[in-house]
Amino acid sequence: MDNFARVTEITRNIYRQGSVKGVLFTAVNEIGRHWNASRCVAGRLTPGKPTSAALEYCALGIARAEVMALVKLVIQCQHLAIDNGSVTLDKLSAAAE
């Protein structure tokens, strides 16, 4: 139940943000910390247009990615989601995508 309560709190924090950057910043940081991720990436783009925002959370000791790598990742994830619906990649380091 504590996990569900924390997810609800994270959702509330995201909805309180007044800008796209605030939403993305809060989302990557809150989600990345909650699930003890080494990296968490979020982005915003409209199909057929360039990525308008991309942010990442990195755990201590993890180097930040180059901005263009984040942009390419967000674009590729969107293409996968459009083609396949939900996107789940097991063994991410071995995934061709």
ZADO-1210 file (C-alpha; in nm, 4 decimals, padded with zeros to 6 digits):
<atoms>
<atom x="00.0000" y="00.0000" z="00.0000" code="MET" pos="1"/>
<atom x="00.2893" y="00.2368" z="00.0659" code="ASP" pos="2"/>
<atom x="00.3954" y="00.1983" z="-00.2978" code="ASN" pos="3"/>
<atom x="00.0472" y="00.2968" z="-00.4219" code="PHE" pos="4"/>
<atom x="00.0396" y="00.5943" z="-00.1863" code="ALA" pos="5"/>
<atom x="00.3763" y="00.7122" z="-00.3175" code="ARG" pos="6"/>
<atom x="00.2617" y="00.6769" z="-00.6797" code="VAL" pos="7"/>
<atom x="-00.0457" y="00.8856" z="-00.5960" code="THR" pos="8"/>
<atom x="00.1764" y="01.1495" z="-00.4359" code="GLU" pos="9"/>
<atom x="00.4050" y="01.1555" z="-00.7414" code="ILE" pos="10"/>
<atom x="00.1023" y="01.1966" z="-00.9694" code="THR" pos="11"/>
<atom x="-00.0231" y="01.4893" z="-00.7595" code="ARG" pos="12"/>
<atom x="00.3215" y="01.6538" z="-00.7718" code="ASN" pos="13"/>
<atom x="00.3306" y="01.6195" z="-01.1510" code="ILE" pos="14"/>
<atom x="-00.0189" y="01.7699" z="-01.1926" code="TYR" pos="15"/>
<atom x="00.0779" y="02.0700" z="-00.9755" code="ARG" pos="16"/>
<atom x="00.3451" y="02.1828" z="-01.2201" code="GLN" pos="17"/>
<atom x="00.2756" y="02.4932" z="-01.4261" code="GLY" pos="18"/>
<atom x="00.4973" y="02.4252" z="-01.7261" code="SER" pos="19"/>
<atom x="00.6075" y="02.1412" z="-01.9526" code="VAL" pos="20"/>
<atom x="00.9602" y="02.1630" z="-01.8141" code="LYS" pos="21"/>
<atom x="00.8241" y="02.1466" z="-01.4593" code="GLY" pos="22"/>
<atom x="00.6187" y="01.8376" z="-01.5424" code="VAL" pos="23"/>
<atom x="00.9119" y="01.6590" z="-01.7066" code="LEU" pos="24"/>
<atom x="01.1574" y="01.7587" z="-01.4319" code="PHE" pos="25"/>
<atom x="00.9243" y="01.6409" z="-01.1573" code="THR" pos="26"/>
<atom x="00.8352" y="01.3212" z="-01.3424" code="ALA" pos="27"/>
<atom x="01.1909" y="01.2048" z="-01.4114" code="VAL" pos="28"/>
<atom x="01.3170" y="01.2904" z="-01.0649" code="ASN" pos="29"/>
<atom x="01.0245" y="01.1527" z="-00.8650" code="GLU" pos="30"/>
<atom x="00.9891" y="00.8342" z="-01.0729" code="ILE" pos="31"/>
<atom x="01.3644" y="00.7757" z="-01.0976" code="GLY" pos="32"/>
<atom x="01.4111" y="00.8061" z="-00.7217" code="ARG" pos="33"/>
<atom x="01.1019" y="00.6045" z="-00.6302" code="HIS" pos="34"/>
<atom x="01.1980" y="00.3047" z="-00.8436" code="TRP" pos="35"/>
<atom x="01.5720" y="00.3377" z="-00.7720" code="ASN" pos="36"/>
<atom x="01.6448" y="00.3760" z="-01.1415" code="ALA" pos="37"/>
<atom x="01.9924" y="00.4458" z="-01.2676" code="SER" pos="38"/>
<atom x="01.8370" y="00.6668" z="-01.5354" code="ARG" pos="39"/>
<atom x="01.4870" y="00.7947" z="-01.6120" code="CYS" pos="40"/>
<atom x="01.4051" y="00.9857" z="-01.9307" code="VAL" pos="41"/>
<atom x="01.0938" y="01.1808" z="-02.0270" code="ALA" pos="42"/>
<atom x="01.0225" y="01.3832" z="-02.3362" code="GLY" pos="43"/>
<atom x="00.7557" y="01.5726" z="-02.5207" code="ARG" pos="44"/>
<atom x="00.7028" y="01.5725" z="-02.8933" code="LEU" pos="45"/>
<atom x="00.4285" y="01.5866" z="-03.1511" code="THR" pos="46"/>
<atom x="00.4379" y="01.3274" z="-03.4307" code="PRO" pos="47"/>
<atom x="00.6109" y="01.4691" z="-03.7366" code="GLY" pos="48"/>
<atom x="00.7677" y="01.7568" z="-03.5419" code="LYS" pos="49"/>
<atom x="01.0982" y="01.7899" z="-03.3563" code="PRO" pos="50"/>
<atom x="01.1197" y="01.7000" z="-02.9882" code="THR" pos="51"/>
<atom x="01.0247" y="02.0079" z="-02.7878" code="SER" pos="52"/>
<atom x="01.1592" y="01.8901" z="-02.4513" code="ALA" pos="53"/>
<atom x="01.3605" y="01.6028" z="-02.3065" code="ALA" pos="54"/>
<atom x="01.4940" y="01.5640" z="-01.9529" code="LEU" pos="55"/>
<atom x="01.6659" y="01.2882" z="-01.7617" code="GLU" pos="56"/>
<atom x="01.7257" y="01.1810" z="-01.4049" code="TYR" pos="57"/>
<atom x="02.0567" y="01.0113" z="-01.3314" code="CYS" pos="58"/>
<atom x="02.1433" y="00.8290" z="-01.0105" code="ALA" pos="59"/>
<atom x="02.4656" y="00.9171" z="-00.8326" code="LEU" pos="60"/>
<atom x="02.7658" y="00.8067" z="-01.0345" code="GLY" pos="61"/>
<atom x="02.5755" y="00.7865" z="-01.3653" code="ILE" pos="62"/>
<atom x="02.6943" y="01.0263" z="-01.6357" code="ALA" pos="63"/>
<atom x="02.4331" y="01.2338" z="-01.8130" code="ARG" pos="64"/>
<atom x="02.3576" y="01.1484" z="-02.1746" code="ALA" pos="65"/>
<atom x="02.4164" y="01.3870" z="-02.4613" code="GLU" pos="66"/>
<atom x="02.1062" y="01.5918" z="-02.5439" code="VAL" pos="67"/>
<atom x="02.0810" y="01.4555" z="-02.8983" code="MET" pos="68"/>
<atom x="02.0917" y="01.0985" z="-02.7653" code="ALA" pos="69"/>
<atom x="01.7924" y="01.1798" z="-02.5417" code="LEU" pos="70"/>
<atom x="01.6071" y="01.3352" z="-02.8330" code="VAL" pos="71"/>
<atom x="01.6695" y="01.0271" z="-03.0496" code="LYS" pos="72"/>
<atom x="01.5586" y="00.7987" z="-02.7653" code="LEU" pos="73"/>
<atom x="01.2316" y="00.9886" z="-02.7165" code="VAL" pos="74"/>
<atom x="01.1608" y="00.9819" z="-03.0908" code="ILE" pos="75"/>
<atom x="01.2343" y="00.6088" z="-03.1177" code="GLN" pos="76"/>
<atom x="01.0135" y="00.5300" z="-02.8150" code="CYS" pos="77"/>
<atom x="00.7292" y="00.7260" z="-02.9708" code="GLN" pos="78"/>
<atom x="00.7639" y="00.5330" z="-03.2975" code="HIS" pos="79"/>
<atom x="00.7606" y="00.2041" z="-03.1059" code="LEU" pos="80"/>
<atom x="00.4534" y="00.3089" z="-02.9079" code="ALA" pos="81"/>
<atom x="00.2679" y="00.4143" z="-03.2240" code="ILE" pos="82"/>
<atom x="00.3546" y="00.0872" z="-03.3981" code="ASP" pos="83"/>
<atom x="00.3084" y="-00.1498" z="-03.1035" code="ASN" pos="84"/>
<atom x="00.0993" y="00.0213" z="-02.8359" code="GLY" pos="85"/>
<atom x="00.2599" y="-00.0317" z="-02.4954" code="SER" pos="86"/>
<atom x="00.6367" y="-00.0566" z="-02.5113" code="VAL" pos="87"/>
<atom x="00.8229" y="-00.3015" z="-02.2897" code="THR" pos="88"/>
<atom x="01.1836" y="-00.3911" z="-02.3578" code="LEU" pos="89"/>
<atom x="01.3269" y="-00.6839" z="-02.1641" code="ASP" pos="90"/>
<atom x="01.7077" y="-00.7046" z="-02.1542" code="LYS" pos="91"/>
<atom x="01.7317" y="-00.3462" z="-02.2765" code="LEU" pos="92"/>
<atom x="02.1034" y="-00.3567" z="-02.3507" code="SER" pos="93"/>
<atom x="02.0409" y="-00.6388" z="-02.6026" code="ALA" pos="94"/>
<atom x="01.7344" y="-00.4804" z="-02.7675" code="ALA" pos="95"/>
<atom x="01.7795" y="-00.3899" z="-03.1344" code="ALA" pos="96"/>
<atom x="01.5421" y="-00.0955" z="-03.0936" code="GLU" pos="97"/>
</atoms>
